[in-house]
Amino acid sequence: MAIDTHAHLEMEAFDQDREAVLERAAAAGLTVIITVGTTIPDCEKALALARRYPQVYASVGVHPHEAKDIDAASCEALRRFAAEPKVVALGEIGLDFFYNHSAREVQLGGFAAQLDLAEELDLPVIVHDRDAHAETLALLRERRGRLQGVLHCFSGDTAMAAECVALGYYISVAGPVTYPKADQLRSAVREVPLERLLVETDCPYLAPQSRRGKRNEPAYVIETARRLAELRGMPAPEMEQITAENARRLFAKMGPR
Ligand code: NI
């Protein structure tokens, strides 16, 4: 009964076998997959998948890599997408100072514009933060109490997780929590209140340890949930259930089960 809160099913990596991927996810017990657009064309594809499959929901946004493409027209497109019943969040949006595919100033402006759009649309945000912890926190702090969301594929430390939680955000745990060297991440997620934890794959990227380096897919979120359950000393099915309930609370447009 797990929910994969962050997949990229619309990406080309799934063009050959998307149906089989969805069947394996259902067989693994997933009830919902949120597929997350990163460009305007990919948001359209994500939306088409959400319309077609009952278990698929969509999030729409422009990724920091493409921040140079954020303008009035793309914001207008996001507004239009967000009006659809199965669009449950704005994202992924944020900052990536590791790759810097867009200039930092451009990323900061694009992130701020989309945070403001989420506030206007009353939708939670899915935040991408890579090597930009301080700048990400600063923008979230400025909007304290006006926005909710999730730090996707969380990569900060215990103190950052605590501040995100205090700001009203959720912490989403992806495949890296299963990697042998991820001790800092495991320490951080051990301290997050249970009611603020989510799990995700970020597929096709970041496969958990048993499939590391291969294409990731939603069914593998179970391995991540299992590792997280171990860390928190609880049975895996209970962790799947708690994180699924958390996802339904944050992404309220999904409605109750
Ligand atoms: Ni992603």
Boltz pocket constraint, residues with backbone or C-beta under 6 A from the ligand:
constraints:
  - pocket:
      binder: B
      contacts: [[A, 6], [A, 8], [A, 36], [A, 92], [A, 202]]
      max_distance: 6.0
